Amino acid sequence: MTLQYAVPRAGLPARASLERWANAAASGRTRVTVRFVGAAEGRALNRAYRGRDHATNVLTFSYPGAGGGGLVGDIALCAPVVAREAREQGKALRAHYAHLVVHGMLHLAGYDHARTRQAREMEALETGILRRLGFADPYR
């Protein structure tokens, strides 16, 4: 795992936690970069790649075929959005980051939530992985 910080590191999860969460959601070899971004970069990425003109909590970029059979990709976590959501939802910041890392890793593995059935399957996987990591259901 490669980590990149475009925001101050204070309050962000430690490498060991990020690796633990990512590995819990991975099946097989992975090569992932986790980048912590601010609101301006998060907005620019979301606008450029999803056509949405606002910062979002997590964006995942998968590079199929680049890993020689393993998962290769980038996960961008928008620190101010993640912090705001955790406060608004009454969640511990650490738990929200764990959820978003697991969510991003599942996207790298090809899971999606564009359709109701896919969303249910992905949410069930996330919930089970997070439970094994000691976190509550993020959707309750």
N, C-alpha and C positions, 0 to 999 in steps of 0.2 A: 504494500500500500504506500502510495505517495501522498503526502499531505501538502497542501498549499494554503496560505493564509493571506487574503486580501483585506482582512480586518484584524484588529487586535485579538490576541489569543486568550485574553482574560475571559473566563467563564465558558470557554469552549471545551468539549470533551477531550480527554487525553488520548494519545495514539493507541494505548493498550485497549481502551474501551471501544474506540472506533474499529479496531481490528477484530475484537471479540464479536461485536455486533455484525460486522460484515461477514465474518467467517461463519457465523450461525445461519446466515441466509444463503451462503454460497454452497454450490455443489460442484466440487472439482476445483481446478486451478482458476485463479482470478488474478488479474492485474488491474487495479483500480486506483484512480487518483481522486481524492476527496479534496475539494476546494471550498473553503469558507469565503463567501463573498458578501459585500455590502449591498444596500438597496439599489444603488445605481447600476452596478454590474448585474445584479439579479434581474432587474428590469430589462436591461439591454439584451441579456441572454434569452429571456422569455419572449421578448419582442422579435428577436432575430430568428429563433428556432421554433417558436410556437405561435407567433403572430398575436401575442397578448401583451398589451402595453402596461404591465405592472410586474412588480417583483413577486415571485412565488417562493414557497418554502424549499422545494427541492426540484432539481432538474437532473435528468440522467441522460447520458450520451453513450450509446453502445457502439462498438466497433467490431461487428461480426467478422470472423475470419482473421482478425489481426492477432489473435492469441494462440494460434496453432492448436485449436480445440478448447482452449479455456475462455473464460469471460474476460473481455477487455473493455474498459470504459471509464468515464468520468462521472462523478456525482458532485454537483454544485449545491451547496447548502447556504441559503441566504440567512445569515446570522440574525439580522434585525427582524425578519419575518418570523423565523423560528421562535425567537424570544417573545415576540408579541403574541403569537398564537398560543404558546405555552401559558402565558399570563391570562389571556382571554378564556382559555379552555380549562383553567385551574389545574394544569398538569405540571409536574416537575420538568424543568428544562432538560435534564439528563434523559428522562423517559421519552420526551418528544424527539430529541436527537436520535435516540436508539431506534425509535419507530421510523424516522425518515431515512436512516442509513439502511435499515432492513428493507424498507419500501424501495429505495433506490437500487439495492442489490437485486431485488426480485425483478425490477424493470430490466436490469442488465441480463438477467436470465431469460427474458422474453415474456414475462408476465405483464399484463396490461389491465386497465380498469375502465376502458372506454365503453364496454357493454355491461349490463347488469350482472350477467352470469360470470363474466371475467372478474368483475369487481368483487363479487362474493367470494370467488375462489382465492383471489389475491388477499383479500382482507382476512380470510380464514388462515391462510398461510402466515401472514404477518402476526396475527393474534397468537397462533401456536408458537412461533419462533420467539416472540417477545415474552410469552409466559415462561418458556424454558429459560430465558435470560433473567427472569425475576421481575418482569414489568407487567402491569395491568393491561387489560384490553384497551387499546388506544381509541376505539370507536364507541366506547361507553361514556 
